[in-house]
Amino acid sequence: MIDFYTPQSLGEWLSFVSAAITIGFGLVALVFARSTLSLLRLQPKPESPEALSESRGTLAGFYLGVGITTILFAQPFLIMALGAGWAFTVFGRFVSMVVDRGFTVFNVVSVLLEIALAAGPLLYVFGIIA
């Protein structure tokens, strides 16, 4: 049986909260696929219902998988994967802001949130925050 791990230090709590928020995003993407795509400024074509599977499969599946395993097992490489995933999300958004001229309020707010979601796990796993 797997015992539920309770975070003890600030770094563990930051990683836990990042994973919990990631799980929350995953649940929203799974249950409210159309609304998730709308929030992301995407609109599936009526003749292509498989577009909704991108929200339910790609977004929700990845977020839920990484978030749940990070909380369940609390292993350094899982915590690093969570932080690195959010860090590369920030990198991709920065590239889009430069290349696609996507410097919008939505992207700025998203970058700030994603930096926070990446920072907690990475600062902990690299020993900067105990």
N, CA, C and O atoms as a printed pandas DataFrame, in Angstrom:
     atom_number atom_name residue_name chain_id  residue_number  x_coord  y_coord  z_coord
0              1         N          MET        A               1    0.842   -1.184    0.000
1              2        CA          MET        A               1    0.000    0.000    0.000
2              3         C          MET        A               1    0.881    1.239    0.000
3              4         O          MET        A               1    1.925    1.264    0.652
4              5         N          ILE        A               2    0.466    2.260   -0.724
5              6        CA          ILE        A               2    1.211    3.505   -0.794
6              7         C          ILE        A               2    0.701    4.436    0.293
7              8         O          ILE        A               2   -0.496    4.711    0.379
8              9         N          ASP        A               3    1.623    4.921    1.124
9             10        CA          ASP        A               3    1.268    5.897    2.144
10            11         C          ASP        A               3    1.290    7.284    1.524
11            12         O          ASP        A               3    2.154    7.593    0.703
12            13         N          PHE        A               4    0.341    8.113    1.917
13            14        CA          PHE        A               4    0.321    9.477    1.418
14            15         C          PHE        A               4    1.445   10.253    2.077
15            16         O          PHE        A               4    1.581   10.261    3.300
16            17         N          TYR        A               5    2.243   10.901    1.256
17            18        CA          TYR        A               5    3.396   11.649    1.737
18            19         C          TYR        A               5    2.977   13.064    2.118
19            20         O          TYR        A               5    2.373   13.771    1.311
20            21         N          THR        A               6    3.292   13.478    3.334
21            22        CA          THR        A               6    3.002   14.831    3.788
22            23         C          THR        A               6    4.277   15.656    3.730
23            24         O          THR        A               6    5.263   15.307    4.379
24            25         N          PRO        A               7    4.279   16.739    2.970
25            26        CA          PRO        A               7    5.477   17.584    2.882
26            27         C          PRO        A               7    5.853   18.135    4.253
27            28         O          PRO        A               7    4.992   18.464    5.069
28            29         N          GLN        A               8    7.159   18.228    4.484
29            30        CA          GLN        A               8    7.648   18.700    5.779
30            31         C          GLN        A               8    8.340   20.057    5.696
31            32         O          GLN        A               8    8.202   20.878    6.603
32            33         N          SER        A               9    9.079   20.298    4.624
33            34        CA          SER        A               9    9.860   21.543    4.518
34            35         C          SER        A               9    9.220   22.484    3.498
35            36         O          SER        A               9    8.289   22.110    2.784
36            37         N          LEU        A              10    9.738   23.712    3.445
37            38        CA          LEU        A              10    9.231   24.695    2.493
38            39         C          LEU        A              10    9.395   24.198    1.057
39            40         O          LEU        A              10    8.471   24.317    0.251
40            41         N          GLY        A              11   10.560   23.645    0.734
41            42        CA          GLY        A              11   10.798   23.142   -0.611
42            43         C          GLY        A              11    9.847   22.017   -0.987
43            44         O          GLY        A              11    9.366   21.954   -2.118
44            45         N          GLU        A              12    9.577   21.129   -0.035
45            46        CA          GLU        A              12    8.632   20.046   -0.294
46            47         C          GLU        A              12    7.231   20.602   -0.512
47            48         O          GLU        A              12    6.497   20.112   -1.370
48            49         N          TRP        A              13    6.857   21.615    0.254
49            50        CA          TRP        A              13    5.540   22.222    0.084
50            51         C          TRP        A              13    5.417   22.924   -1.265
51            52         O          TRP        A              13    4.381   22.828   -1.923
52            53         N          LEU        A              14    6.475   23.633   -1.680
53            54        CA          LEU        A              14    6.439   24.302   -2.982
54            55         C          LEU        A              14    6.267   23.290   -4.110
55            56         O          LEU        A              14    5.507   23.522   -5.050
56            57         N          SER        A              15    6.976   22.168   -4.012
57            58        CA          SER        A              15    6.854   21.114   -5.021
58            59         C          SER        A              15    5.458   20.496   -4.991
59            60         O          SER        A              15    4.859   20.251   -6.038
60            61         N          PHE        A              16    4.950   20.250   -3.801
61            62        CA          PHE        A              16    3.620   19.669   -3.635
62            63         C          PHE        A              16    2.548   20.579   -4.227
63            64         O          PHE        A              16    1.658   20.115   -4.941
64            65         N          VAL        A              17    2.636   21.877   -3.929
65            66        CA          VAL        A              17    1.644   22.827   -4.441
66            67         C          VAL        A              17    1.720   22.911   -5.965
67            68         O          VAL        A              17    0.689   22.957   -6.636
68            69         N          SER        A              18    2.934   22.932   -6.512
69            70        CA          SER        A              18    3.094   22.944   -7.966
70            71         C          SER        A              18    2.454   21.701   -8.585
71            72         O          SER        A              18    1.759   21.795   -9.597
72            73         N          ALA        A              19    2.689   20.548   -7.980
73            74        CA          ALA        A              19    2.094   19.304   -8.483
74            75         C          ALA        A              19    0.570   19.335   -8.344
75            76         O          ALA        A              19   -0.141   18.894   -9.247
76            77         N          ALA        A              20    0.068   19.848   -7.231
77            78        CA          ALA        A              20   -1.384   19.912   -7.022
78            79         C          ALA        A              20   -2.043   20.845   -8.038
79            80         O          ALA        A              20   -3.112   20.529   -8.561
80            81         N          ILE        A              21   -1.429   21.973   -8.318
81            82        CA          ILE        A              21   -1.969   22.893   -9.318
82            83         C          ILE        A              21   -1.933   22.242  -10.696
83            84         O          ILE        A              21   -2.863   22.398  -11.488
84            85         N          THR        A              22   -0.858   21.515  -10.979
85            86        CA          THR        A              22   -0.751   20.798  -12.249
86            87         C          THR        A              22   -1.877   19.773  -12.378
87            88         O          THR        A              22   -2.478   19.635  -13.444
88            89         N          ILE        A              23   -2.156   19.060  -11.297
89            90        CA          ILE        A              23   -3.270   18.099  -11.291
90            91         C          ILE        A              23   -4.588   18.832  -11.532
91            92         O          ILE        A              23   -5.436   18.363  -12.292
92            93         N          GLY        A              24   -4.754   19.977  -10.885
93            94        CA          GLY        A              24   -5.967   20.769  -11.087
94            95         C          GLY        A              24   -6.155   21.165  -12.541
95            96         O          GLY        A              24   -7.254   21.057  -13.084
96            97         N          PHE        A              25   -5.061   21.631  -13.180
97            98        CA          PHE        A              25   -5.127   21.963  -14.611
98            99         C          PHE        A              25   -5.504   20.727  -15.416
99           100         O          PHE        A              25   -6.290   20.814  -16.359
100          101         N          GLY        A              26   -4.949   19.583  -15.048
101          102        CA          GLY        A              26   -5.245   18.344  -15.758
102          103         C          GLY        A              26   -6.700   17.945  -15.629
103          104         O          GLY        A              26   -7.318   17.522  -16.606
104          105         N          LEU        A              27   -7.249   18.076  -14.437
105          106        CA          LEU        A              27   -8.659   17.726  -14.237
106          107         C          LEU        A              27   -9.577   18.646  -15.027
107          108         O          LEU        A              27  -10.562   18.198  -15.615
108          109         N          VAL        A              28   -9.248   19.943  -15.039
109          110        CA          VAL        A              28  -10.053   20.894  -15.811
110          111         C          VAL        A              28   -9.987   20.547  -17.297
111          112         O          VAL        A              28  -11.011   20.547  -17.980
112          113         N          ALA        A              29   -8.776   20.248  -17.806
113          114        CA          ALA        A              29   -8.614   19.901  -19.224
114          115         C          ALA        A              29   -9.346   18.604  -19.567
115          116         O          ALA        A              29   -9.834   18.446  -20.686
116          117         N          LEU        A              30   -9.423   17.684  -18.620
117          118        CA          LEU        A              30  -10.098   16.406  -18.852
118          119         C          LEU        A              30  -11.620   16.573  -18.865
119          120         O          LEU        A              30  -12.300   16.078  -19.765
120          121         N          VAL        A              31  -12.135   17.261  -17.876
121          122        CA          VAL        A              31  -13.582   17.368  -17.705
122          123         C          VAL        A              31  -14.188   18.462  -18.591
123          124         O          VAL        A              31  -15.285   18.295  -19.123
124          125         N          PHE        A              32  -13.483   19.563  -18.747
125          126        CA          PHE        A              32  -13.995   20.705  -19.511
126          127         C          PHE        A              32  -13.117   20.971  -20.727
127          128         O          PHE        A              32  -12.524   22.042  -20.855
128          129         N          ALA        A              33  -13.042   19.996  -21.607
129          130        CA          ALA        A              33  -12.136   20.078  -22.756
130          131         C          ALA        A              33  -12.445   21.275  -23.646
131          132         O          ALA        A              33  -11.528   22.006  -24.021
132          133         N          ARG        A              34  -13.680   21.492  -23.985
133          134        CA          ARG        A              34  -14.043   22.601  -24.871
134          135         C          ARG        A              34  -13.723   23.944  -24.216
135          136         O          ARG        A              34  -13.196   24.840  -24.875
136          137         N          SER        A              35  -14.030   24.092  -22.944
137          138        CA          SER        A              35  -13.727   25.335  -22.231
138          139         C          SER        A              35  -12.223   25.555  -22.117
139          140         O          SER        A              35  -11.751   26.688  -22.209
140          141         N          THR        A              36  -11.472   24.475  -21.917
141          142        CA          THR        A              36  -10.017   24.581  -21.842
142          143         C          THR        A              36   -9.458   25.107  -23.152
143          144         O          THR        A              36   -8.621   26.010  -23.156
144          145         N          LEU        A              37   -9.917   24.546  -24.264
145          146        CA          LEU        A              37   -9.444   25.010  -25.564
146          147         C          LEU        A              37   -9.837   26.470  -25.791
147          148         O          LEU        A              37   -9.065   27.239  -26.362
148          149         N          SER        A              38  -11.015   26.845  -25.354
149          150        CA          SER        A              38  -11.464   28.228  -25.496
150          151         C          SER        A              38  -10.579   29.169  -24.670
151          152         O          SER        A              38  -10.198   30.242  -25.138
152          153         N          LEU        A              39  -10.261   28.761  -23.451
153          154        CA          LEU        A              39   -9.375   29.563  -22.602
154          155         C          LEU        A              39   -7.999   29.736  -23.243
155          156         O          LEU        A              39   -7.368   30.783  -23.101
156          157         N          LEU        A              40   -7.546   28.713  -23.942
157          158        CA          LEU        A              40   -6.253   28.753  -24.625
158          159         C          LEU        A              40   -6.341   29.432  -25.990
159          160         O          LEU        A              40   -5.384   29.414  -26.765
160          161         N          ARG        A              41   -7.493   30.028  -26.274
161          162        CA          ARG        A              41   -7.717   30.743  -27.539
162          163         C          ARG        A              41   -7.721   29.801  -28.746
163          164         O          ARG        A              41   -7.300   30.181  -29.839
164          165         N          LEU        A              42   -8.196   28.578  -28.540
165          166        CA          LEU        A              42   -8.287   27.593  -29.609
166          167         C          LEU        A              42   -9.743   27.220  -29.812
167          168         O          LEU        A              42  -10.516   27.188  -28.854
168          169         N          GLN        A              43  -10.124   26.940  -31.043
169          170        CA          GLN        A              43  -11.501   26.583  -31.347
170          171         C          GLN        A              43  -11.512   25.353  -32.244
171          172         O          GLN        A              43  -11.083   25.427  -33.395
172          173         N          PRO        A              44  -12.002   24.208  -31.731
173          174        CA          PRO        A              44  -12.077   23.019  -32.602
174          175         C          PRO        A              44  -13.159   23.207  -33.667
175          176         O          PRO        A              44  -14.190   23.831  -33.418
176          177         N          LYS        A              45  -12.911   22.666  -34.836
177          178        CA          LYS        A              45  -13.903   22.705  -35.904
178          179         C          LYS        A              45  -14.994   21.686  -35.590
179          180         O          LYS        A              45  -14.698   20.603  -35.086
180          181         N          PRO        A              46  -16.247   22.016  -35.881
181          182        CA          PRO        A              46  -17.340   21.068  -35.599
182          183         C          PRO        A              46  -17.153   19.714  -36.291
183          184         O          PRO        A              46  -17.574   18.687  -35.760
184          185         N          GLU        A              47  -16.531   19.705  -37.460
185          186        CA          GLU        A              47  -16.329   18.443  -38.168
186          187         C          GLU        A              47  -15.101   17.684  -37.663
187          188         O          GLU        A              47  -14.781   16.617  -38.186
188          189         N          SER        A              48  -14.415   18.216  -36.662
189          190        CA          SER        A              48  -13.216   17.560  -36.118
190          191         C          SER        A              48  -13.320   17.400  -34.604
191          192         O          SER        A              48  -12.572   18.040  -33.865
192          193         N          PRO        A              49  -14.238   16.553  -34.133
193          194        CA          PRO        A              49  -14.373   16.384  -32.679
194          195         C          PRO        A              49  -13.122   15.776  -32.033
195          196         O          PRO        A              49  -12.949   15.856  -30.817
196          197         N          GLU        A              50  -12.248   15.167  -32.852
197          198        CA          GLU        A              50  -11.023   14.605  -32.278
198          199         C          GLU        A              50  -10.108   15.693  -31.727
199          200         O          GLU        A              50   -9.175   15.394  -30.982
200          201         N          ALA        A              51  -10.362   16.944  -32.082
201          202        CA          ALA        A              51   -9.564   18.040  -31.525
202          203         C          ALA        A              51   -9.721   18.105  -30.007
203          204         O          ALA        A              51   -8.794   18.491  -29.295
204          205         N          LEU        A              52  -10.901   17.724  -29.521
205          206        CA          LEU        A              52  -11.116   17.717  -28.071
206          207         C          LEU        A              52  -10.230   16.690  -27.376
207          208         O          LEU        A              52   -9.922   16.831  -26.192
208          209         N          SER        A              53   -9.823   15.664  -28.105
209          210        CA          SER        A              53   -8.945   14.662  -27.502
210          211         C          SER        A              53   -7.572   15.239  -27.190
211          212         O          SER        A              53   -6.855   14.700  -26.347
212          213         N          GLU        A              54   -7.194   16.327  -27.857
213          214        CA          GLU        A              54   -5.924   16.984  -27.523
214          215         C          GLU        A              54   -5.979   17.557  -26.113
215          216         O          GLU        A              54   -5.002   17.474  -25.369
216          217         N          SER        A              55   -7.115   18.136  -25.745
217          218        CA          SER        A              55   -7.264   18.653  -24.391
218          219         C          SER        A              55   -7.330   17.511  -23.385
219          220         O          SER        A              55   -6.662   17.542  -22.351
220          221         N          ARG        A              56   -8.140   16.505  -23.696
221          222        CA          ARG        A              56   -8.317   15.403  -22.759
222          223         C          ARG        A              56   -7.118   14.472  -22.705
223          224         O          ARG        A              56   -6.781   13.956  -21.639
224          225         N          GLY        A              57   -6.475   14.252  -23.837
225          226        CA          GLY        A              57   -5.356   13.313  -23.889
226          227         C          GLY        A              57   -4.026   13.987  -23.615
227          228         O          GLY        A              57   -3.371   13.700  -22.612
228          229         N          THR        A              58   -3.629   14.877  -24.500
229          230        CA          THR        A              58   -2.299   15.472  -24.413
230          231         C          THR        A              58   -2.145   16.365  -23.188
231          232         O          THR        A              58   -1.209   16.190  -22.408
232          233         N          LEU        A              59   -3.051   17.316  -23.012
233          234        CA          LEU        A              59   -2.928   18.224  -21.865
234          235         C          LEU        A              59   -3.249   17.511  -20.550
235          236         O          LEU        A              59   -2.413   17.441  -19.649
236          237         N          ALA        A              60   -4.465   16.986  -20.455
237          238        CA          ALA        A              60   -4.892   16.373  -19.198
238          239         C          ALA        A              60   -4.049   15.170  -18.844
239          240         O          ALA        A              60   -3.647   15.013  -17.691
240          241         N          GLY        A              61   -3.775   14.326  -19.809
241          242        CA          GLY        A              61   -2.993   13.122  -19.524
242          243         C          GLY        A              61   -1.615   13.436  -18.985
243          244         O          GLY        A              61   -1.175   12.839  -18.003
244          245         N          PHE        A              62   -0.932   14.370  -19.624
245          246        CA          PHE        A              62    0.417   14.712  -19.174
246          247         C          PHE        A              62    0.387   15.399  -17.810
247          248         O          PHE        A              62    1.146   15.037  -16.911
248          249         N          TYR        A              63   -0.491   16.390  -17.661
249          250        CA          TYR        A              63   -0.570   17.095  -16.383
250          251         C          TYR        A              63   -0.930   16.143  -15.238
251          252         O          TYR        A              63   -0.316   16.187  -14.172
252          253         N          LEU        A              64   -1.917   15.295  -15.462
253          254        CA          LEU        A              64   -2.322   14.356  -14.412
254          255         C          LEU        A              64   -1.226   13.341  -14.119
255          256         O          LEU        A              64   -0.954   13.041  -12.957
256          257         N          GLY        A              65   -0.599   12.815  -15.158
257          258        CA          GLY        A              65    0.452   11.815  -14.957
258          259         C          GLY        A              65    1.628   12.347  -14.162
259          260         O          GLY        A              65    2.073   11.722  -13.199
260          261         N          VAL        A              66    2.124   13.490  -14.562
261          262        CA          VAL        A              66    3.292   14.065  -13.871
262          263         C          VAL        A              66    2.905   14.555  -12.477
263          264         O          VAL        A              66    3.633   14.320  -11.512
264          265         N          GLY        A              67    1.771   15.229  -12.367
265          266        CA          GLY        A              67    1.345   15.755  -11.068
266          267         C          GLY        A              67    1.064   14.666  -10.047
267          268         O          GLY        A              67    1.513   14.749   -8.904
268          269         N          ILE        A              68    0.320   13.644  -10.457
269          270        CA          ILE        A              68   -0.042   12.564   -9.525
270          271         C          ILE        A              68    1.184   11.759   -9.104
271          272         O          ILE        A              68    1.353   11.465   -7.921
272          273         N          THR        A              69    2.038   11.399  -10.060
273          274        CA          THR        A              69    3.219   10.610   -9.672
274          275         C          THR        A              69    4.170   11.419   -8.799
275          276         O          THR        A              69    4.823   10.861   -7.917
276          277         N          THR        A              70    4.256   12.726   -9.033
277          278        CA          THR        A              70    5.106   13.563   -8.178
278          279         C          THR        A              70    4.592   13.555   -6.744
279          280         O          THR        A              70    5.375   13.426   -5.802
280          281         N          ILE        A              71    3.294   13.690   -6.577
281          282        CA          ILE        A              71    2.738   13.688   -5.216
282          283         C          ILE        A              71    2.813   12.305   -4.584
283          284         O          ILE        A              71    3.156   12.181   -3.408
284          285         N          LEU        A              72    2.498   11.270   -5.346
285          286        CA          LEU        A              72    2.487    9.919   -4.771
286          287         C          LEU        A              72    3.873    9.435   -4.359
287          288         O          LEU        A              72    4.029    8.822   -3.303
288          289         N          PHE        A              73    4.872    9.706   -5.185
289          290        CA          PHE        A              73    6.187    9.118   -4.929
290          291         C          PHE        A              73    7.218   10.106   -4.413
291          292         O          PHE        A              73    8.206    9.681   -3.814
292          293         N          ALA        A              74    7.037   11.400   -4.615
293          294        CA          ALA        A              74    7.916   12.458   -4.101
294          295         C          ALA        A              74    9.394   12.130   -4.305
295          296         O          ALA        A              74   10.204   12.310   -3.396
296          297         N          GLN        A              75    9.740   11.652   -5.487
297          298        CA          GLN        A              75   11.126   11.310   -5.807
298          299         C          GLN        A              75   11.799   12.492   -6.514
299          300         O          GLN        A              75   11.149   13.211   -7.273
300          301         N          PRO        A              76   13.096   12.693   -6.266
301          302        CA          PRO        A              76   13.782   13.847   -6.855
302          303         C          PRO        A              76   13.651   13.960   -8.373
303          304         O          PRO        A              76   13.454   15.062   -8.886
304          305         N          PHE        A              77   13.755   12.850   -9.100
305          306        CA          PHE        A              77   13.668   12.957  -10.559
306          307         C          PHE        A              77   12.251   13.301  -11.018
307          308         O          PHE        A              77   12.090   13.960  -12.046
308          309         N          LEU        A              78   11.241   12.881  -10.301
309          310        CA          LEU        A              78    9.875   13.269  -10.642
310          311         C          LEU        A              78    9.665   14.759  -10.363
311          312         O          LEU        A              78    9.037   15.469  -11.149
312          313         N          ILE        A              79   10.195   15.212   -9.241
313          314        CA          ILE        A              79   10.098   16.635   -8.903
314          315         C          ILE        A              79   10.846   17.461   -9.951
315          316         O          ILE        A              79   10.380   18.524  -10.361
316          317         N          MET        A              80   12.011   16.964  -10.380
317          318        CA          MET        A              80   12.771   17.660  -11.414
318          319         C          MET        A              80   12.002   17.673  -12.733
319          320         O          MET        A              80   11.992   18.689  -13.429
320          321         N          ALA        A              81   11.363   16.573  -13.083
321          322        CA          ALA        A              81   10.581   16.511  -14.318
322          323         C          ALA        A              81    9.423   17.511  -14.276
323          324         O          ALA        A              81    9.129   18.165  -15.276
324          325         N          LEU        A              82    8.777   17.625  -13.133
325          326        CA          LEU        A              82    7.687   18.591  -12.980
326          327         C          LEU        A              82    8.210   20.009  -13.193
327          328         O          LEU        A              82    7.643   20.776  -13.972
328          329         N          GLY        A              83    9.284   20.351  -12.505
329          330        CA          GLY        A              83    9.855   21.693  -12.638
330          331         C          GLY        A              83   10.383   21.960  -14.036
331          332         O          GLY        A              83   10.180   23.046  -14.577
332          333         N          ALA        A              84   11.061   20.980  -14.629
333          334        CA          ALA        A              84   11.607   21.151  -15.980
334          335         C          ALA        A              84   10.489   21.294  -17.004
335          336         O          ALA        A              84   10.604   22.074  -17.949
336          337         N          GLY        A              85    9.417   20.546  -16.821
337          338        CA          GLY        A              85    8.284   20.668  -17.740
338          339         C          GLY        A              85    7.721   22.081  -17.744
339          340         O          GLY        A              85    7.441   22.642  -18.803
340          341         N          TRP        A              86    7.557   22.654  -16.555
341          342        CA          TRP        A              86    7.059   24.030  -16.482
342          343         C          TRP        A              86    8.101   25.024  -16.976
343          344         O          TRP        A              86    7.748   26.029  -17.592
344          345         N          ALA        A              87    9.384   24.760  -16.717
345          346        CA          ALA        A              87   10.437   25.659  -17.205
346          347         C          ALA        A              87   10.479   25.684  -18.733
347          348         O          ALA        A              87   10.638   26.748  -19.331
348          349         N          PHE        A              88   10.338   24.529  -19.362
349          350        CA          PHE        A              88   10.332   24.495  -20.825
350          351         C          PHE        A              88    9.040   25.072  -21.393
351          352         O          PHE        A              88    9.022   25.553  -22.526
352          353         N          THR        A              89    7.969   25.029  -20.620
353          354        CA          THR        A              89    6.741   25.714  -21.020
354          355         C          THR        A              89    6.995   27.218  -21.077
355          356         O          THR        A              89    6.556   27.891  -22.010
356          357         N          VAL        A              90    7.702   27.742  -20.080
357          358        CA          VAL        A              90    8.077   29.163  -20.077
358          359         C          VAL        A              90    8.952   29.474  -21.286
359          360         O          VAL        A              90    8.742   30.478  -21.966
360          361         N          PHE        A              91    9.930   28.616  -21.552
361          362        CA          PHE        A              91   10.821   28.824  -22.698
362          363         C          PHE        A              91   10.021   28.877  -24.003
363          364         O          PHE        A              91   10.229   29.770  -24.825
364          365         N          GLY        A              92    9.116   27.929  -24.189
365          366        CA          GLY        A              92    8.294   27.907  -25.396
366          367         C          GLY        A              92    7.431   29.144  -25.518
367          368         O          GLY        A              92    7.249   29.673  -26.615
368          369         N          ARG        A              93    6.902   29.606  -24.405
369          370        CA          ARG        A              93    6.068   30.810  -24.445
370          371         C          ARG        A              93    6.918   32.034  -24.783
371          372         O          ARG        A              93    6.475   32.908  -25.528
372          373         N          PHE        A              94    8.148   32.101  -24.234
373          374        CA          PHE        A              94    9.054   33.202  -24.584
374          375         C          PHE        A              94    9.384   33.193  -26.077
375          376         O          PHE        A              94    9.385   34.241  -26.723
376          377         N          VAL        A              95    9.662   32.014  -26.618
377          378        CA          VAL        A              95    9.944   31.908  -28.054
378          379         C          VAL        A              95    8.746   32.422  -28.852
379          380         O          VAL        A              95    8.914   33.170  -29.815
380          381         N          SER        A              96    7.550   32.025  -28.455
381          382        CA          SER        A              96    6.348   32.474  -29.146
382          383         C          SER        A              96    6.171   33.985  -29.024
383          384         O          SER        A              96    5.761   34.642  -29.981
384          385         N          MET        A              97    6.476   34.530  -27.866
385          386        CA          MET        A              97    6.329   35.974  -27.676
386          387         C          MET        A              97    7.266   36.743  -28.606
387          388         O          MET        A              97    6.916   37.826  -29.076
388          389         N          VAL        A              98    8.449   36.199  -28.874
389          390        CA          VAL        A              98    9.412   36.862  -29.755
390          391         C          VAL        A              98    9.119   36.561  -31.224
391          392         O          VAL        A              98    8.960   37.477  -32.031
392          393         N          VAL        A              99    9.049   35.302  -31.558
393          394        CA          VAL        A              99    8.909   34.892  -32.962
394          395         C          VAL        A              99    7.524   35.224  -33.519
395          396         O          VAL        A              99    7.407   35.714  -34.642
396          397         N          ASP        A             100    6.477   34.958  -32.736
397          398        CA          ASP        A             100    5.106   35.146  -33.210
398          399         C          ASP        A             100    4.527   36.506  -32.832
399          400         O          ASP        A             100    3.359   36.797  -33.092
400          401         N          ARG        A             101    5.366   37.328  -32.214
401          402        CA          ARG        A             101    4.915   38.643  -31.721
402          403         C          ARG        A             101    3.720   38.490  -30.785
403          404         O          ARG        A             101    2.739   39.230  -30.865
404          405         N          GLY        A             102    3.834   37.507  -29.897
405          406        CA          GLY        A             102    2.741   37.175  -28.990
406          407         C          GLY        A             102    2.871   37.805  -27.618
407          408         O          GLY        A             102    2.510   37.187  -26.616
408          409         N          PHE        A             103    3.382   39.026  -27.555
409          410        CA          PHE        A             103    3.531   39.705  -26.271
410          411         C          PHE        A             103    2.175   40.299  -25.887
411          412         O          PHE        A             103    1.874   41.454  -26.192
412          413         N          THR        A             104    1.368   39.482  -25.213
413          414        CA          THR        A             104    0.022   39.896  -24.801
414          415         C          THR        A             104   -0.098   39.775  -23.290
415          416         O          THR        A             104    0.737   39.152  -22.635
416          417         N          VAL        A             105   -1.132   40.368  -22.758
417          418        CA          VAL        A             105   -1.386   40.275  -21.314
418          419         C          VAL        A             105   -1.559   38.814  -20.915
419          420         O          VAL        A             105   -1.035   38.391  -19.885
420          421         N          PHE        A             106   -2.285   38.042  -21.715
421          422        CA          PHE        A             106   -2.487   36.625  -21.426
422          423         C          PHE        A             106   -1.142   35.897  -21.307
423          424         O          PHE        A             106   -0.936   35.126  -20.370
424          425         N          ASN        A             107   -0.233   36.140  -22.250
425          426        CA          ASN        A             107    1.069   35.465  -22.216
426          427         C          ASN        A             107    1.925   35.925  -21.047
427          428         O          ASN        A             107    2.637   35.116  -20.452
428          429         N          VAL        A             108    1.871   37.194  -20.710
429          430        CA          VAL        A             108    2.653   37.698  -19.575
430          431         C          VAL        A             108    2.162   37.071  -18.273
431          432         O          VAL        A             108    2.967   36.631  -17.452
432          433         N          VAL        A             109    0.859   37.030  -18.085
433          434        CA          VAL        A             109    0.290   36.410  -16.876
434          435         C          VAL        A             109    0.620   34.918  -16.850
435          436         O          VAL        A             109    0.971   34.373  -15.803
436          437         N          SER        A             110    0.508   34.268  -17.993
437          438        CA          SER        A             110    0.832   32.840  -18.076
438          439         C          SER        A             110    2.294   32.578  -17.732
439          440         O          SER        A             110    2.604   31.635  -17.003
440          441         N          VAL        A             111    3.186   33.404  -18.250
441          442        CA          VAL        A             111    4.619   33.238  -17.962
442          443         C          VAL        A             111    4.883   33.377  -16.467
443          444         O          VAL        A             111    5.650   32.597  -15.903
444          445         N          LEU        A             112    4.266   34.349  -15.825
445          446        CA          LEU        A             112    4.480   34.536  -14.389
446          447         C          LEU        A             112    4.006   33.318  -13.592
447          448         O          LEU        A             112    4.689   32.867  -12.673
448          449         N          LEU        A             113    2.838   32.792  -13.948
449          450        CA          LEU        A             113    2.326   31.598  -13.276
450          451         C          LEU        A             113    3.237   30.402  -13.532
451          452         O          LEU        A             113    3.557   29.654  -12.609
452          453         N          GLU        A             114    3.653   30.223  -14.776
453          454        CA          GLU        A             114    4.492   29.082  -15.137
454          455         C          GLU        A             114    5.880   29.167  -14.495
455          456         O          GLU        A             114    6.454   28.140  -14.131
456          457         N          ILE        A             115    6.420   30.368  -14.355
457          458        CA          ILE        A             115    7.704   30.536  -13.655
458          459         C          ILE        A             115    7.551   30.083  -12.210
459          460         O          ILE        A             115    8.417   29.387  -11.680
460          461         N          ALA        A             116    6.455   30.475  -11.574
461          462        CA          ALA        A             116    6.222   30.060  -10.186
462          463         C          ALA        A             116    6.078   28.545  -10.082
463          464         O          ALA        A             116    6.615   27.933   -9.159
464          465         N          LEU        A             117    5.355   27.938  -11.024
465          466        CA          LEU        A             117    5.165   26.481  -11.002
466          467         C          LEU        A             117    6.470   25.738  -11.259
467          468         O          LEU        A             117    6.646   24.622  -10.770
468          469         N          ALA        A             118    7.388   26.334  -12.018
469          470        CA          ALA        A             118    8.690   25.714  -12.273
470          471         C          ALA        A             118    9.663   25.959  -11.124
471          472         O          ALA        A             118   10.438   25.076  -10.759
472          473         N          ALA        A             119    9.618   27.146  -10.566
473          474        CA          ALA        A             119   10.618   27.542   -9.573
474          475         C          ALA        A             119   10.575   26.689   -8.309
475          476         O          ALA        A             119   11.618   26.243   -7.830
476          477         N          GLY        A             120    9.396   26.462   -7.770
477          478        CA          GLY        A             120    9.296   25.698   -6.521
478          479         C          GLY        A             120    9.972   24.343   -6.596
479          480         O          GLY        A             120   10.865   24.062   -5.796
480          481         N          PRO        A             121    9.572   23.496   -7.531
481          482        CA          PRO        A             121   10.207   22.179   -7.622
482          483         C          PRO        A             121   11.707   22.249   -7.937
483          484         O          PRO        A             121   12.494   21.492   -7.368
484          485         N          LEU        A             122   12.104   23.153   -8.839
485          486        CA          LEU        A             122   13.519   23.212   -9.222
486          487         C          LEU        A             122   14.397   23.757   -8.094
487          488         O          LEU        A             122   15.498   23.257   -7.868
488          489         N          LEU        A             123   13.918   24.769   -7.394
489          490        CA          LEU        A             123   14.690   25.289   -6.263
490          491         C          LEU        A             123   14.857   24.222   -5.186
491          492         O          LEU        A             123   15.909   24.131   -4.554
492          493         N          TYR        A             124   13.826   23.423   -4.980
493          494        CA          TYR        A             124   13.909   22.346   -3.990
494          495         C          TYR        A             124   14.831   21.231   -4.432
495          496         O          TYR        A             124   15.710   20.817   -3.676
496          497         N          VAL        A             125   14.643   20.740   -5.645
497          498        CA          VAL        A             125   15.390   19.567   -6.095
498          499         C          VAL        A             125   16.881   19.879   -6.249
499          500         O          VAL        A             125   17.716   18.986   -6.101
500          501         N          PHE        A             126   17.217   21.124   -6.543
501          502        CA          PHE        A             126   18.626   21.500   -6.649
502          503         C          PHE        A             126   19.213   21.994   -5.326
503          504         O          PHE        A             126   20.356   22.449   -5.293
504          505         N          GLY        A             127   18.450   21.911   -4.243
505          506        CA          GLY        A             127   18.958   22.189   -2.914
506          507         C          GLY        A             127   19.071   23.667   -2.579
507          508         O          GLY        A             127   19.728   24.017   -1.599
508          509         N          ILE        A             128   18.456   24.540   -3.352
509          510        CA          ILE        A             128   18.516   25.980   -3.072
510          511         C          ILE        A             128   17.571   26.322   -1.925
511          512         O          ILE        A             128   17.870   27.175   -1.089
512          513         N          ILE        A             129   16.433   25.646   -1.901
513          514        CA          ILE        A             129   15.479   25.755   -0.794
514          515         C          ILE        A             129   15.357   24.361   -0.192
515          516         O          ILE        A             129   15.158   23.379   -0.908
516          517         N          ALA        A             130   15.478   24.285    1.113
517          518        CA          ALA        A             130   15.405   22.973    1.785
518          519         C          ALA        A             130   13.986   22.558    2.021
519          520         O          ALA        A             130   13.740   21.486    2.573
